[in-house]
């Protein structure tokens, strides 16, 4: 993870030179840097870099609503992905030395809001939909050639959402939400009765399917959406239930590359308060905790990864974004708040912009 000095070193002298004095002071006051897509006070959209104290370090405008962000120290670039079913991704230079580049999804594809860089920063990968075939793909973009799209791999499912690179640097893990969408129908979910969610592991070198894991058949309407990797390389995931509203299946679980997949048992009251919806998942800096959020239930839950039980339950109205700091987690809300939980002692802050669903600890 980047702290302030490492961030400055990676961004280069041009970054500091491009900042206003107020922004330089903000960077000097903060050891950690976080990034998030936001809605601005004027109703537009953008992305921001914030210090751990809540100081605004930098911002960039977006053409429409953003979702998640990925940043590569090796590439010297960050990317904000449009909220699905979006058709743009914005590549930006955190040191301010190059103009942003807007990527437009190719014909027959739309973005799903998430992506990652290769370890060397030479390739960008994005979850996308082949919406006519109702199949998920991983779009591949060449960072050395203006982010030209150079190919794609299948995700072996429908509705891929978040994707992560496993610690081995070779294997992607993708959450196939199982839900079919089409740009002609906006965000309408077109196959609720026949959903088929899964967690898949894909070799990033050739697109080979390494493994595919599903929950039991009776849970096929439990859409697997967001993930984080703990200290034992287990992939923790959060789900959104699309079945009958009076049902309350467990919503949080983990999967492993050796073929295990399991839901953990949250207490009935906590489960009910999540309201069948997990919006974000994050792992602590030491990998010993994961946190999940529910903007529908205004709930934040931190879970001990070894004991597989909640160690903290907190509330944040419309809270969704989560990222690790050195002590616990930073949580953000769609009402413009940022707080610390699970050991992260920080003063609550309110901003004149509204946070989108995800917060990234830059690195």
Secondary structure as UniProt FT lines:
FT   HELIX           4..11
FT   HELIX           13..18
FT   HELIX           21..28
FT   STRAND          32..39
FT   TURN            41..42
FT   STRAND          45..51
FT   TURN            52..53
FT   STRAND          56..62
FT   STRAND          66..72
FT   TURN            73..76
FT   STRAND          77..82
FT   STRAND          88..92
FT   TURN            94..95
FT   STRAND          101..104
FT   TURN            107..108
FT   STRAND          109..117
FT   TURN            119..120
FT   STRAND          123..130
FT   TURN            131..134
FT   STRAND          135..142
FT   HELIX           143..145
FT   TURN            146..147
FT   STRAND          148..154
FT   STRAND          160..165
FT   TURN            167..168
FT   STRAND          171..176
FT   HELIX           183..185
FT   TURN            186..187
FT   HELIX           192..194
FT   STRAND          198..203
FT   TURN            204..206
FT   STRAND          209..213
FT   HELIX           217..219
FT   TURN            220..221
FT   STRAND          222..229
FT   TURN            231..232
FT   STRAND          235..241
FT   TURN            245..246
FT   STRAND          252..255
FT   TURN            257..258
FT   STRAND          261..263
FT   HELIX           268..274
FT   TURN            275..276
FT   STRAND          280..283
FT   TURN            285..286
FT   STRAND          289..294
FT   TURN            295..298
FT   STRAND          299..304
FT   TURN            305..308
FT   STRAND          309..315
FT   TURN            317..318
FT   STRAND          319..324
FT   STRAND          329..333
FT   TURN            334..335
FT   STRAND          337..341
FT   TURN            342..343
FT   STRAND          349..350
FT   STRAND          354..361
//
